Amino acid sequence: MTGPFDFIARPSGPLRGEVRVPGDKSISHRGVMLAAIADGHTRVTGLLEGEDVLATLEAFRAMGVRIEGPRGGEVSIHGVGRDGLRAPAADIDLGNSGTAMRLLAGLLSGQDFDCTLVGDDSLQRRPMRRITEPLSQMGARIETASGGTPPIRVRAGDGLASIDYKSPVASAQVKSGILLAGLYANGRTCVTEPSPTRDHTERMLGAFGVETVRDGRRTCIEGGERLAATEIEVPGDISSAAFLLAAAAGRPGSDLLIRGVGVNPTRIGVLTILERMGADIEWFDRRTAGREPVADLRVRGAVLHGIDVDPALVPLAIDEFPAIFAAAAAARGVTRVTGAAELRVKESDRIAASAEALRALGVSVRVADDGMEVEGGVISGGAVDSEGDHRIAMAFASSAVTAPVRIRNCRNVATSFPGFEMLARSVGFDIEAVDADH
Ligand code: S3P
């Protein structure tokens, strides 16, 4: 479907089968970015061909990087070297992608040309000072719109100075943007995060021959190093697998095998949370793809129960809360999430959007600034709005409904999970995409 569309999810039985989910979005972005500024030719396989990553590919094409593909998840990127990017002819449009914008802000701060980064309505509302402030401290000539939102304008500067930055937010995008700018700075740039976040940038820089040093919550990079082209194999995205895992975990009789999922320790919070709720998840065939751990995950249906989610797990499951809230609504008892205020500044305000959707389906919730309490029970029928947020759309399309649910505004599912509806149907969901009726 090309125009706006909704999903209709109907009650269905247990979920069964063996599937692979599309490539990891975070790793795909980083693969493209680092390959583009490396010396030599990098082949990336398993790339997510979702709109967010396609926007990153187009951004580098616009800056003079020759890229063949993507075709069947494969791209060939002819790196231009650390100083080889050229000024784009127009503003760079990053669509819905916060990762692309914040990481590129860092990378572009080190270039000798002017450039403006813009995005769609959702991205244009998201906070960018968290990245532009530390970059300004490094000497970047960078500014946002007056509210701290995009567009981000970066102007050619006189070189960057290193910083030792203590980030007030647990954000891999902020950490990564600073480390990428650090590649272009004099000396050693360090970022300390309040709690650990995904470390894909650090692992991938290592794969391109630039090692970062981690000491506790502080990560450092030396400026001036060059990246050497390599081969990148992108594992399946645990954030996409999460919708299937959460749904199957709570449906007795389900037995689902998801092959080739990235199980980086900084991403598996959702597995721990679901297991604490009573989920039966087994890991098989643990291996590595480049520097990333991968496994096949088998989930068998059980009766889930509510828990108090440990706030330390929040950054390790930050994208999975829509799926976790939906699982909690179908579980026995109350689930409490705290320490998750960051959910309010994702593709939508995911606390408000999830709460509104759950209430529309007859679920009791109590909302706080930094989280939510969900009273488990039964999810009834009705209509909800994804607010254009891909993960809200997929969480409610795959939740255990007892009567048909219409999820409005689902087009952005293509940003992270192209083919979601077909794959979901193949394992037993009753989901249909229909033209929007509004
Ligand atoms: C991402 C980091 C997280 C996550 C996002 C992808 C990344 O954002 O929510 O989907 O690839 O670095 P924050 O850094 O804002 O927590």
Boltz pocket constraint, residues with backbone or C-beta under 6 A from the ligand:
constraints:
  - pocket:
      binder: B
      contacts: [[A, 25], [A, 26], [A, 27], [A, 99], [A, 170], [A, 171], [A, 172], [A, 173], [A, 174], [A, 176], [A, 198], [A, 318], [A, 319], [A, 342]]
      max_distance: 6.0
